[in-house]
Amino acid sequence: MVLRWYQSKLAKRPLLTQAVTTAVLFGAGDTLAQQAVERKGFRNQDVARTGRMVLYGGCVFGPAATKWYGFLQKRINLRSHNATIAARVAADQTVFATINLGVFLSSMALMEGSDPKAKLEKSYFQGLKANWAIWPAVQAINFKFVPLEHRVLIVNIVSLGWNCFLSYLNSSK
């Protein structure tokens, strides 16, 4: 029933649906980071931090990922299906992942009122190494088995844990 409702929203307004879904799951990832990893307790939940994650997920990552996956689907098509998947993963990890991590850390720094350059120097390469340990395999499976309209959703589901890590990485002193 929920999947049918989601499918109908996705068919009518794909960008908006994926942006809202991403916003919710980015917020959930941050809450998971604060409650399960940092063990802050709900009274000490940093609501502004969660709000920043929701804003980034809904306004930046969701729309960007939706357009990016459409671009990959349209522009990277080789003779072999497996070569196409490998080329899409390579493009995703060398272009999108590297840029997105920089934009994420920089925008979080700006919203927090701190120095983006310092945040990038402190966290970028640690985050990128963690990204490359997880996401190439996830994206290979995503590009091989998941229809285009559901790829952002799959990334968002896997991102519950990833966003928990990103939120922790961003907030670590």
C-alpha positions in Angstrom: 0.0 0.0 0.0 2.8 2.5 0.9 4.8 1.5 -2.1 1.8 2.1 -4.4 1.2 5.5 -2.8 4.9 6.3 -3.3 4.8 5.1 -6.9 1.9 7.4 -7.7 3.6 10.4 -6.2 6.8 9.5 -8.0 5.0 9.2 -11.3 3.2 12.6 -10.9 6.1 14.7 -9.3 9.4 12.7 -9.5 11.7 15.5 -8.5 9.6 16.8 -5.6 8.9 13.2 -4.3 12.5 12.3 -4.3 13.5 15.6 -2.7 11.0 15.2 0.1 12.0 11.5 0.6 15.6 12.5 0.7 15.0 15.3 3.2 13.2 12.9 5.6 15.8 10.3 5.4 18.7 12.8 5.8 16.9 13.9 9.0 16.5 10.3 10.1 20.2 9.7 9.5 21.2 12.6 11.6 18.8 11.6 14.4 20.3 8.1 14.3 23.8 9.6 14.6 22.8 11.7 17.6 20.8 9.0 19.4 22.4 5.7 18.5 26.1 6.8 17.9 26.5 9.9 20.1 23.9 8.8 22.6 22.8 12.4 23.3 19.3 11.5 24.4 16.2 13.1 22.9 16.3 16.0 25.3 19.7 16.9 23.9 18.9 16.4 20.3 20.4 19.2 18.3 17.3 20.1 16.3 19.2 22.8 14.3 21.7 20.2 13.2 18.9 17.9 12.1 17.3 20.8 10.3 20.5 21.5 8.4 20.7 17.9 7.3 17.0 17.9 6.2 17.6 21.2 4.3 20.7 19.8 2.5 19.0 16.5 1.7 15.8 18.0 0.3 17.2 21.1 -1.4 20.6 19.8 -2.7 21.2 16.1 -2.6 17.7 14.8 -3.6 17.3 17.0 -6.7 21.0 16.7 -7.7 21.0 12.9 -7.4 17.7 12.6 -9.3 19.1 14.7 -12.2 22.5 12.9 -12.0 21.0 9.4 -12.3 18.9 10.5 -15.3 22.1 12.0 -16.9 24.0 8.7 -16.3 21.1 6.7 -17.7 20.9 8.8 -20.8 24.6 9.6 -21.5 26.6 6.5 -20.4 25.6 3.5 -22.5 28.2 1.2 -23.9 27.9 -2.0 -25.9 28.2 -4.3 -22.9 25.7 -3.9 -20.0 28.5 -4.6 -17.5 30.8 -2.1 -19.1 27.9 0.5 -18.9 27.5 -0.3 -15.2 31.2 0.0 -14.5 31.4 3.3 -16.4 28.4 4.7 -14.5 29.9 3.7 -11.2 33.3 5.3 -12.2 31.6 8.5 -13.2 29.4 8.5 -10.1 32.4 8.0 -7.8 34.9 10.4 -9.6 32.5 13.2 -10.4 29.3 13.2 -8.3 30.7 11.7 -5.0 33.7 13.9 -4.9 31.7 17.1 -5.7 28.8 16.2 -3.4 31.0 15.5 -0.4 32.7 18.9 -0.9 29.4 20.7 -1.3 28.0 18.9 1.7 30.9 19.8 4.1 31.1 23.4 2.8 27.3 24.0 3.0 27.2 22.5 6.5 30.1 24.8 7.5 28.3 27.9 6.1 25.0 27.0 7.8 26.9 26.4 11.1 28.7 29.7 10.7 32.1 28.1 10.5 34.9 28.1 7.9 34.3 25.8 4.9 38.0 25.6 4.1 38.8 24.4 7.6 36.0 21.9 7.4 37.2 20.5 4.1 40.8 20.3 5.3 39.7 18.4 8.4 37.1 16.0 7.0 37.1 15.7 3.2 39.6 13.0 2.6 38.4 10.9 5.6 34.9 11.1 4.2 36.0 10.4 0.6 37.9 7.2 1.7 34.9 6.0 3.6 32.7 6.8 0.6 34.9 4.7 -1.7 34.9 1.8 0.7 31.0 1.6 0.5 29.4 3.3 -2.4 31.0 1.7 -5.5 29.5 -1.7 -4.6 26.2 -0.1 -3.6 26.0 1.8 -6.9 27.0 -1.2 -9.0 24.1 -3.1 -7.6 21.8 -0.1 -7.9 22.7 0.6 -11.5 22.5 -3.1 -12.4 19.2 -4.1 -10.7 17.2 -1.0 -9.8 15.0 0.9 -12.2 16.0 4.5 -12.7 13.0 6.0 -10.8 13.9 4.0 -7.7 17.7 4.6 -7.6 17.5 7.7 -5.4 15.2 5.8 -3.0 17.7 2.9 -2.7 20.5 5.4 -2.2 18.4 7.1 0.5 17.8 3.8 2.3 21.4 2.8 2.3 22.2 6.4 3.3 20.5 6.1 6.6 23.7 4.6 7.8 25.9 6.8 5.5 24.1 10.0 6.6 24.6 8.9 10.2 28.4 8.7 9.4 28.3 12.1 7.5 26.5 13.8 10.3 29.0 12.4 12.8 32.0 13.3 10.6 30.6 16.8 10.1 29.9 17.3 13.8 33.1 15.8 15.2 35.4 18.2 16.8 
